[in-house]
Amino acid sequence: MTAQHADVLIIGGGLGGVAAALSALHRGRTVIMTEEYPWLGGQLTSQAVPLDEHTWIEQFGATRSYRELRDGIRDYYRRLYPLTAAARREPTLNPGAGLVSRMCAEPRAAVAVIDGLLAPHISSGRLRVIHGVRAVAAVRDGDLVTSVDVEDATRGIRTTLSATIVLDATETGELLPLANIEHVTGFESRHDTGEPSAPDEAQPENQQAFSWCFVIDHIEGEDHTIDRPEDYDRWRTLQPDFWGAPMISLTGPDPRTLEIFTRTFTPTIDDDPLAQLADQRAEGGDRELWTFRRILARRLLEPGTIDSDIVLVNWPMIDYIGGTLTGPEPSKHLEAAKQQSRAMLYWLQTEAPRPDGGTGWPGLRLRGDVTGTHDGFAQAPYIRESRRIKAEYTVVEQDLSIELRGHGKPKQYDDTVGIGMYRIDLHPSTGGDNYLDIASSPFEIPLGALIPVRVDNVIPAGKNIGTTHITNGAFRLHPVEWNIGESAGALAAFCVERSLTPRQVRADPCLLGEFQSQLARQGVELHWPDVTGY
């Protein structure tokens, strides 16, 4: 077993982990970052999900470094792709012209930008990235985590990692149980949180669905139909009580109204991508599934460059509600989620209704070259809900809900370390709940939500902060995770520089004010302008 040490140890290389690393490195700290999958970037890359963002993202409501990520993705297409003249002139180019957000792009573009942002730090030796490993053990001395063991499962090699400050940036809060850090899973009770939408009793195994996404294009006249899945009939007939139809179909509930309706799916659509504008204030953008999460629009490129749009399938029909990844048998549920997605693809290729009255789109082709896999699916499942720390401050429904607050203005905190905005967006759950979609005010990220109630040198850096099952639905999206990670990395560096604990920073108004000033100087927005939520 080998051992390595740095100022800051980041377990998990998703968006929060990457932002945390950059933030700590820019303050002169040494960093070790681990990542299970080949690509850094988490939900944006290995999970293949394009950015989910709020309406004002092009003007305000994100950190400076997050804007560098977005600008880098646009520049990637401007430098490397034969864009049409009109597309090249578009200052807010949306490469996929998807309707889920104003920046839909292929995961490889984000990977290239992230790798570029980190490259000089790797060359300097101040950043070490260890791929292909997971945390398997942690050692605590009182209220300090002194080391974390990571293991390369393919080679059976363990490495002991240590640091002054440790960040958990994993997708499911994997460090929390390993280090016996107080945490929760699933639905808290109304008695615990006071949230009107919470159940009477806590439901720790009731969590949001996760999804195994895949990428497709469509080549008319060719047959790319996959083998019929062995369990296809089971998935084809699966119908939750609230769904209104089999899940493997185009019919299901509207997330905001719960009205049952049938979406359209048109691989031959010939729209004008420059006329598309994502606006989450109006609706979710999923009425036409081909354009919903399209990640490359062929009509933005010179004719003949590509034969088809490229589309990410992250749709309601592949939400897996059969079990969780934080309970027993996670590998069983991972495989089942992939089988559900495979069944959806086979249905699209063989049974989906066509505008011409026929059925099936055999020209749909898996694009494993886009996801970086052999089977055409994303490298990792798209995870919406994590273990969450028991924090000094927990964000609750009453902090965000426009209905409960009586207005849509942002809630402010004295200890703000960033901002975010998204509707409270809960997908169907393992406990049999339908969508819960609640209009939300813009929000600030309180430092208290990043501080565990007891352990002194561990900071959450992703979906594992002090939110509830309900408010996680607004905090789990890309720009918020990035801001959480960036502020966590800055906090780690601040504490290392001054031999402080995060708790001491929050408790001392002078230290807190100095830390917030540093965040503001590095481009972290701490307060919203005069806007109203939706």
C-alpha positions as CSV (number, residue, x, y, z in Angstrom):
1,M,0.0,0.0,0.0
2,T,1.3,3.4,-1.0
3,A,0.6,6.8,0.8
4,Q,0.3,10.3,-0.5
5,H,-0.4,13.7,1.2
6,A,-1.5,17.1,0.1
7,D,-3.0,20.2,1.7
8,V,-6.5,19.3,0.3
9,L,-7.9,15.9,-0.6
10,I,-10.9,15.8,-2.8
11,I,-12.7,12.4,-3.1
12,G,-14.7,12.6,-6.3
13,G,-14.0,14.4,-9.6
14,G,-17.5,15.5,-10.6
15,L,-18.3,19.2,-11.2
16,G,-18.1,20.0,-7.6
17,G,-14.7,18.3,-7.2
18,V,-13.3,20.0,-10.3
19,A,-14.4,23.4,-9.1
20,A,-13.1,22.8,-5.6
21,A,-9.7,21.7,-7.0
22,L,-9.4,24.8,-9.2
23,S,-10.4,27.1,-6.3
24,A,-7.9,25.6,-3.9
25,L,-5.1,25.5,-6.5
26,H,-5.6,29.1,-7.4
27,R,-4.9,29.9,-3.7
28,G,-1.6,28.1,-3.9
29,R,-2.6,24.8,-2.2
30,T,-1.6,21.3,-3.2
31,V,-4.4,19.0,-4.1
32,I,-5.1,15.3,-4.6
33,M,-8.3,14.5,-6.5
34,T,-9.7,11.0,-7.1
35,E,-12.3,9.9,-9.6
36,E,-13.9,6.5,-10.3
37,Y,-14.5,7.1,-14.0
38,P,-12.2,8.0,-17.0
39,W,-13.6,11.5,-17.4
40,L,-13.7,14.3,-14.8
41,G,-16.8,16.3,-14.7
42,G,-19.5,14.0,-13.3
43,Q,-23.0,14.8,-14.4
44,L,-21.8,16.9,-17.3
45,T,-19.3,14.3,-18.7
46,S,-19.3,10.7,-17.5
47,Q,-23.0,10.9,-16.9
48,A,-23.4,12.8,-20.2
49,V,-26.1,15.2,-19.1
50,P,-25.9,18.7,-20.6
51,L,-26.1,21.7,-18.3
52,D,-29.4,22.4,-16.4
53,E,-29.5,26.1,-15.8
54,H,-31.8,29.0,-14.9
55,T,-33.2,31.6,-17.2
56,W,-30.7,34.4,-16.5
57,I,-27.6,32.3,-16.9
58,E,-26.2,34.4,-19.8
59,Q,-26.3,37.6,-17.7
60,F,-25.8,36.7,-14.0
61,G,-26.3,34.0,-11.5
62,A,-23.1,32.0,-11.8
63,T,-19.4,32.2,-10.7
64,R,-16.7,33.6,-12.9
65,S,-15.0,30.2,-13.2
66,Y,-18.3,28.5,-14.2
67,R,-18.6,31.1,-17.0
68,E,-15.1,30.1,-18.1
69,L,-16.3,26.6,-18.4
70,R,-19.3,27.6,-20.5
71,D,-17.2,30.0,-22.6
72,G,-14.6,27.2,-23.1
73,I,-17.3,24.9,-24.4
74,R,-18.5,27.4,-27.0
75,D,-14.9,28.2,-28.0
76,Y,-14.3,24.4,-28.5
77,Y,-17.0,24.4,-31.2
78,R,-15.9,27.7,-32.7
79,R,-12.3,26.5,-33.1
80,L,-12.9,22.9,-34.1
81,Y,-16.3,22.6,-35.9
82,P,-17.3,23.9,-39.3
83,L,-20.1,26.1,-38.0
84,T,-22.3,27.9,-40.4
85,A,-21.7,31.7,-40.7
86,A,-24.9,32.4,-38.8
87,A,-24.0,30.0,-36.0
88,R,-20.5,31.4,-35.8
89,R,-21.9,34.9,-35.3
90,E,-24.2,33.8,-32.5
91,P,-22.7,35.1,-29.2
92,T,-24.7,32.7,-27.1
93,L,-24.2,29.7,-29.3
94,N,-26.1,26.6,-28.1
95,P,-24.3,23.7,-29.9
96,G,-27.2,21.3,-29.5
97,A,-30.0,23.9,-29.6
98,G,-31.6,21.8,-26.8
99,L,-34.6,23.1,-24.9
100,V,-33.4,22.0,-21.4
101,S,-30.9,24.8,-21.2
102,R,-29.0,27.4,-23.2
103,M,-25.8,25.3,-23.3
104,C,-26.4,21.8,-24.6
105,A,-23.2,20.2,-25.9
106,E,-21.4,16.9,-26.3
107,P,-19.7,15.6,-23.1
108,R,-16.3,15.4,-24.9
109,A,-16.4,19.2,-25.3
110,A,-16.7,19.7,-21.5
111,V,-14.0,17.0,-20.9
112,A,-11.6,19.0,-23.1
113,V,-12.3,22.2,-21.3
114,I,-12.0,20.7,-17.9
115,D,-8.8,19.0,-18.8
116,G,-7.4,22.2,-20.1
117,L,-8.3,24.1,-17.0
118,L,-6.5,21.6,-14.8
119,A,-3.5,20.9,-17.2
120,P,-1.1,23.6,-15.8
121,H,-1.7,22.5,-12.3
122,I,-1.0,18.9,-13.1
123,S,2.2,20.0,-14.9
124,S,3.3,22.0,-11.9
125,G,2.9,18.9,-9.7
126,R,0.5,20.7,-7.3
127,L,-2.4,18.7,-8.5
128,R,-2.5,14.9,-8.6
129,V,-5.5,13.2,-10.2
130,I,-6.0,9.5,-9.4
131,H,-8.4,7.8,-11.8
132,G,-10.2,4.5,-11.5
133,V,-10.5,4.4,-7.7
134,R,-13.2,4.6,-5.1
135,A,-12.9,5.4,-1.4
136,V,-13.1,2.2,0.6
137,A,-12.1,3.2,4.2
138,A,-11.5,6.3,6.3
139,V,-9.6,6.8,9.6
140,R,-10.8,9.3,12.2
141,D,-9.0,10.7,15.2
142,G,-11.7,12.3,17.3
143,D,-13.4,14.8,15.1
144,L,-10.7,14.8,12.3
145,V,-10.5,12.5,9.4
146,T,-6.8,11.7,9.2
147,S,-6.7,9.5,6.1
148,V,-8.8,7.9,3.3
149,D,-8.0,4.7,1.6
150,V,-8.9,4.4,-2.1
151,E,-8.8,1.2,-4.2
152,D,-8.3,0.4,-7.8
153,A,-10.8,-2.4,-8.1
154,T,-9.4,-3.7,-11.4
155,R,-5.9,-4.1,-10.0
156,G,-6.6,-4.5,-6.3
157,I,-4.2,-1.7,-5.4
158,R,-4.9,0.4,-2.3
159,T,-3.5,3.9,-1.7
160,T,-3.7,5.8,1.6
161,L,-4.4,9.5,1.1
162,S,-4.2,12.2,3.7
163,A,-4.7,16.0,3.9
164,T,-5.4,18.8,6.3
165,I,-8.9,19.3,4.8
166,V,-10.9,16.6,3.1
167,L,-13.7,17.2,0.6
168,D,-16.4,14.7,-0.2
169,A,-17.3,15.5,-3.9
170,T,-18.7,12.0,-4.7
171,E,-22.0,11.5,-6.3
172,T,-23.6,9.7,-3.4
173,G,-21.7,11.1,-0.4
174,E,-19.5,7.9,-0.2
175,L,-17.2,9.3,2.4
176,L,-19.9,10.1,5.0
177,P,-20.6,6.5,6.1
178,L,-16.9,5.5,5.8
179,A,-15.9,8.2,8.2
180,N,-19.0,7.9,10.4
181,I,-20.1,11.5,9.6
182,E,-23.7,12.2,10.6
183,H,-25.9,12.1,7.5
184,V,-29.3,11.4,6.2
185,T,-30.8,9.7,3.1
186,G,-34.1,10.0,1.5
187,F,-37.2,11.8,2.8
188,E,-37.0,13.5,6.2
189,S,-40.1,13.7,8.2
190,R,-42.3,16.8,8.5
191,H,-41.6,16.6,12.3
192,D,-37.9,17.0,11.6
193,T,-38.0,19.8,9.0
194,G,-41.4,21.4,9.2
195,E,-41.7,21.0,5.4
196,P,-45.4,20.8,4.3
197,S,-44.5,18.5,1.4
198,A,-42.6,16.0,3.7
199,P,-44.3,12.8,5.0
200,D,-45.3,12.3,8.6
201,E,-42.5,9.7,9.1
202,A,-38.9,9.7,7.7
203,Q,-38.4,7.5,4.7
204,P,-34.6,7.0,4.3
205,E,-35.0,4.6,1.4
206,N,-37.4,6.8,-0.5
207,Q,-35.1,8.6,-3.0
208,Q,-35.3,10.2,-6.4
209,A,-35.0,8.0,-9.4
210,F,-31.6,7.7,-11.1
211,S,-31.2,7.2,-14.8
212,W,-28.7,5.5,-17.1
213,C,-28.5,7.8,-20.0
214,F,-27.4,7.1,-23.6
215,V,-26.7,9.0,-26.8
216,I,-28.2,8.4,-30.2
217,D,-28.4,9.8,-33.7
218,H,-30.6,8.7,-36.6
219,I,-29.5,7.4,-40.0
220,E,-32.5,7.0,-42.3
221,G,-32.5,3.8,-44.4
222,E,-30.1,1.9,-42.0
223,D,-31.0,-0.7,-39.4
224,H,-29.2,-0.3,-36.1
225,T,-31.8,-2.2,-34.0
226,I,-30.2,-3.8,-30.9
227,D,-30.9,-7.3,-29.9
228,R,-34.3,-7.6,-28.1
229,P,-33.5,-7.4,-24.3
230,E,-34.2,-10.6,-22.5
231,D,-36.4,-8.8,-19.9
232,Y,-38.0,-6.6,-22.5
233,D,-41.6,-7.8,-21.8
234,R,-41.2,-6.9,-18.1
235,W,-40.0,-3.4,-18.8
236,R,-42.5,-2.9,-21.6
237,T,-45.4,-3.5,-19.2
238,L,-44.1,-1.7,-16.1
239,Q,-46.6,0.9,-15.2
240,P,-46.5,2.8,-11.9
241,D,-50.0,3.7,-10.5
242,F,-49.5,7.4,-11.2
243,W,-48.0,7.1,-14.7
244,G,-51.1,6.7,-16.8
245,A,-49.5,4.4,-19.3
246,P,-46.5,1.9,-19.4
247,M,-43.3,3.8,-18.7
248,I,-41.8,2.5,-21.9
249,S,-43.9,4.7,-24.1
250,L,-44.3,8.4,-24.9
251,T,-47.1,8.9,-22.4
252,G,-46.7,10.0,-18.8
253,P,-47.3,12.8,-16.3
254,D,-46.3,16.4,-16.9
255,P,-43.8,17.1,-14.1
256,R,-45.4,20.5,-13.2
257,T,-49.1,19.7,-13.5
258,L,-49.1,15.9,-13.3
259,E,-51.5,15.9,-16.2
260,I,-51.1,12.8,-18.3
261,F,-50.0,13.6,-21.9
262,T,-48.2,12.1,-24.8
263,R,-44.9,13.6,-26.0
264,T,-43.7,13.6,-29.6
265,F,-40.5,12.0,-30.9
266,T,-39.4,13.1,-34.3
267,P,-35.8,12.1,-35.4
268,T,-36.5,13.6,-38.8
269,I,-37.4,17.0,-37.5
270,D,-35.9,19.8,-39.6
271,D,-36.1,22.8,-37.3
272,D,-34.1,26.0,-37.2
273,P,-31.7,25.5,-34.3
274,L,-31.0,29.2,-34.0
275,A,-34.7,29.9,-33.4
276,Q,-34.8,27.6,-30.4
277,L,-34.6,29.3,-27.0
278,A,-34.6,27.4,-23.7
279,D,-36.7,29.2,-21.1
280,Q,-37.5,27.2,-17.9
281,R,-39.9,29.9,-16.8
282,A,-42.3,28.8,-19.4
283,E,-42.0,25.0,-19.4
284,G,-39.5,22.2,-19.2
285,G,-38.9,21.8,-22.9
286,D,-39.7,18.1,-23.1
287,R,-42.8,18.2,-25.3
288,E,-40.7,17.1,-28.3
289,L,-38.1,14.6,-27.1
290,W,-35.7,14.8,-30.0
291,T,-35.0,18.5,-29.3
292,F,-35.3,18.3,-25.5
293,R,-31.7,17.3,-24.8
294,R,-30.2,17.5,-28.2
295,I,-26.4,18.0,-27.8
296,L,-25.4,18.7,-31.4
297,A,-27.7,20.2,-34.0
298,R,-26.6,19.3,-37.6
299,R,-28.0,22.5,-39.1
300,L,-25.6,24.6,-37.1
301,L,-22.8,23.0,-39.1
302,E,-21.9,23.3,-42.8
303,P,-24.1,20.9,-44.9
304,G,-22.8,17.4,-45.1
305,T,-20.7,17.6,-41.9
306,I,-22.8,15.2,-40.0
307,D,-25.8,13.1,-41.1
308,S,-28.0,13.6,-38.0
309,D,-28.5,15.6,-34.9
310,I,-27.0,13.9,-31.8
311,V,-29.4,13.5,-28.9
312,L,-29.0,12.6,-25.2
313,V,-31.7,10.3,-23.9
314,N,-32.4,11.5,-20.3
315,W,-36.1,11.3,-20.4
316,P,-38.8,10.4,-17.8
317,M,-39.2,6.9,-19.3
318,I,-35.7,5.8,-18.1
319,D,-36.1,7.0,-14.5
320,Y,-35.3,3.9,-12.4
321,I,-37.4,3.6,-9.3
322,G,-36.7,0.0,-8.4
323,G,-34.1,0.8,-5.6
324,T,-31.4,3.1,-4.4
325,L,-27.6,3.3,-4.7
326,T,-27.1,4.0,-1.0
327,G,-28.9,0.9,0.2
328,P,-28.2,-2.9,-0.2
329,E,-27.3,-4.4,-3.6
330,P,-26.4,-1.2,-5.5
331,S,-24.9,-3.2,-8.3
332,K,-28.2,-5.0,-8.9
333,H,-30.0,-1.6,-9.3
334,L,-27.2,-0.3,-11.5
335,E,-27.7,-3.2,-13.9
336,A,-31.5,-2.9,-13.8
337,A,-31.4,0.8,-14.6
338,K,-29.3,0.0,-17.7
339,Q,-31.7,-2.7,-18.7
340,Q,-34.6,-0.3,-18.4
341,S,-32.8,2.2,-20.7
342,R,-31.9,-0.6,-23.1
343,A,-35.6,-1.6,-23.3
344,M,-36.5,2.1,-24.0
345,L,-34.1,2.1,-26.9
346,Y,-35.4,-1.1,-28.3
347,W,-39.0,0.2,-28.1
348,L,-37.9,3.4,-29.9
349,Q,-36.4,1.3,-32.7
350,T,-39.3,-1.1,-33.0
351,E,-42.5,0.2,-31.6
352,A,-42.5,4.0,-31.3
353,P,-45.2,5.7,-33.4
354,R,-44.0,7.6,-36.5
355,P,-45.7,10.6,-38.1
356,D,-46.1,8.5,-41.3
357,G,-48.3,6.0,-39.4
358,G,-45.6,3.4,-39.1
359,T,-43.8,2.1,-36.0
360,G,-40.2,2.1,-34.9
361,W,-37.1,4.0,-35.9
362,P,-34.5,1.3,-36.8
363,G,-32.1,4.0,-37.9
364,L,-31.6,5.1,-34.3
365,R,-27.9,4.4,-33.6
366,L,-26.1,4.3,-30.2
367,R,-23.2,6.6,-30.1
368,G,-20.7,5.1,-27.7
369,D,-18.0,7.2,-29.4
370,V,-19.8,10.3,-27.9
371,T,-20.1,8.8,-24.4
372,G,-16.6,7.2,-24.4
373,T,-18.0,3.7,-23.9
374,H,-18.2,0.4,-25.8
375,D,-21.9,-0.2,-25.2
376,G,-23.1,3.3,-26.1
377,F,-24.4,4.2,-22.7
378,A,-22.9,6.9,-20.4
379,Q,-19.9,5.9,-18.4
380,A,-21.9,6.4,-15.1
381,P,-25.5,6.6,-14.1
382,Y,-27.1,10.1,-13.7
383,I,-27.6,10.4,-9.9
384,R,-30.0,13.0,-8.6
385,E,-29.8,12.4,-4.9
386,S,-27.0,11.8,-2.5
387,R,-26.4,11.1,1.2
388,R,-26.5,14.5,2.8
389,I,-24.6,15.7,5.9
390,K,-26.4,16.7,9.1
391,A,-25.3,20.3,8.9
392,E,-25.1,23.4,11.0
393,Y,-27.8,24.8,8.8
394,T,-30.2,22.8,6.7
395,V,-32.0,24.4,3.8
396,V,-35.7,23.5,3.9
397,E,-38.7,23.9,1.6
398,Q,-39.8,27.1,3.5
399,D,-36.6,28.8,2.4
400,L,-37.3,28.3,-1.3
401,S,-41.0,27.7,-2.1
402,I,-42.7,30.8,-3.5
403,E,-46.0,29.7,-2.2
404,L,-44.7,29.3,1.3
405,R,-42.7,32.5,1.3
406,G,-45.4,34.5,-0.2
407,H,-43.2,36.0,-2.8
408,G,-40.4,35.0,-5.3
409,K,-37.6,37.2,-4.0
410,P,-34.4,35.6,-2.9
411,K,-33.9,34.5,0.7
412,Q,-30.7,35.9,2.1
413,Y,-28.2,34.5,4.6
414,D,-25.5,36.3,6.6
415,D,-23.1,33.5,5.7
416,T,-23.8,33.2,2.0
417,V,-21.1,31.7,-0.1
418,G,-22.8,31.7,-3.5
419,I,-26.2,31.7,-5.3
420,G,-28.3,29.4,-7.4
421,M,-31.7,29.0,-9.0
422,Y,-33.8,26.1,-10.1
423,R,-37.4,25.0,-9.4
424,I,-37.7,22.3,-6.7
425,D,-37.7,19.5,-9.2
426,L,-38.2,16.0,-7.8
427,H,-38.5,13.1,-10.1
428,P,-40.6,10.0,-9.3
429,S,-39.1,8.1,-6.3
430,T,-38.3,4.7,-5.1
431,G,-41.1,5.1,-2.5
432,G,-43.8,5.4,-5.2
433,D,-44.1,9.2,-5.3
434,N,-45.0,11.1,-8.4
435,Y,-43.1,14.2,-9.5
436,L,-42.9,17.0,-7.0
437,D,-42.3,20.3,-8.9
438,I,-42.5,23.5,-6.9
439,A,-41.9,27.1,-8.0
440,S,-38.8,28.4,-6.3
441,S,-37.3,31.7,-5.5
442,P,-33.6,32.3,-6.3
443,F,-31.5,31.3,-3.4
444,E,-28.2,31.8,-1.7
445,I,-26.0,29.0,-0.5
446,P,-25.4,29.3,3.2
447,L,-22.0,28.3,4.6
448,G,-23.8,26.5,7.4
449,A,-25.0,23.9,4.9
450,L,-21.4,23.0,4.1
451,I,-20.4,22.4,7.7
452,P,-21.1,19.0,9.4
453,V,-22.5,19.2,12.9
454,R,-19.4,17.5,14.4
455,V,-16.5,16.5,12.2
456,D,-14.1,19.4,11.8
457,N,-12.0,18.9,8.7
458,V,-14.5,17.5,6.1
459,I,-16.4,19.7,3.7
460,P,-19.2,18.4,1.3
461,A,-18.6,19.6,-2.2
462,G,-21.7,18.5,-4.2
463,K,-25.2,17.2,-3.7
464,N,-24.2,16.1,-0.1
465,I,-24.6,19.4,1.6
466,G,-27.2,20.3,4.2
467,T,-30.3,20.2,2.1
468,T,-33.4,18.0,2.5
469,H,-34.8,15.5,0.1
470,I,-37.1,18.3,-1.1
471,T,-34.6,21.2,-1.4
472,N,-32.0,19.0,-3.0
473,G,-34.3,19.1,-6.0
474,A,-33.2,22.7,-6.5
475,F,-29.6,22.5,-5.4
476,R,-28.6,19.4,-7.4
477,L,-28.1,21.0,-10.8
478,H,-24.8,21.8,-12.6
479,P,-24.2,25.5,-11.8
480,V,-25.1,25.1,-8.2
481,E,-22.9,22.1,-7.7
482,W,-20.0,24.0,-9.3
483,N,-20.6,27.0,-6.9
484,I,-20.7,24.6,-3.9
485,G,-17.5,23.0,-5.0
486,E,-15.8,26.3,-5.7
487,S,-16.7,27.7,-2.3
488,A,-15.7,24.5,-0.6
489,G,-12.3,24.5,-2.2
490,A,-11.8,28.2,-1.3
491,L,-12.9,27.4,2.3
492,A,-10.4,24.5,2.4
493,A,-7.6,26.8,1.3
494,F,-8.6,29.5,3.7
495,C,-8.5,27.0,6.6
496,V,-5.2,25.5,5.6
497,E,-3.6,29.0,5.3
498,R,-4.7,30.1,8.8
499,S,-4.8,26.7,10.6
500,L,-8.6,27.1,11.1
501,T,-11.6,24.8,10.9
502,P,-14.5,25.6,8.7
503,R,-16.7,25.9,11.8
504,Q,-14.4,28.6,13.2
505,V,-14.7,30.6,10.0
506,R,-18.5,30.6,10.1
507,A,-18.6,31.4,13.9
508,D,-16.3,34.5,13.7
509,P,-17.9,37.5,11.9
510,C,-14.5,38.9,11.0
511,L,-13.2,35.7,9.6
512,L,-16.5,35.1,7.8
513,G,-16.5,38.6,6.3
514,E,-12.9,38.2,5.1
515,F,-13.6,34.8,3.5
516,Q,-16.7,36.2,1.8
517,S,-14.7,39.1,0.4
518,Q,-12.2,36.7,-1.0
519,L,-15.0,34.7,-2.7
520,A,-16.3,37.9,-4.2
521,R,-12.9,38.9,-5.5
522,Q,-12.6,35.5,-7.3
523,G,-15.9,36.0,-9.0
524,V,-18.4,34.2,-6.7
525,E,-21.7,36.1,-6.7
526,L,-23.0,36.2,-3.1
527,H,-26.3,37.9,-3.7
528,W,-28.9,38.1,-6.4
529,P,-30.0,41.3,-8.2
530,D,-33.7,42.2,-8.2
531,V,-35.2,39.1,-9.7
532,T,-38.2,36.9,-9.0
533,G,-38.3,33.1,-9.1
534,Y,-40.5,30.8,-11.1
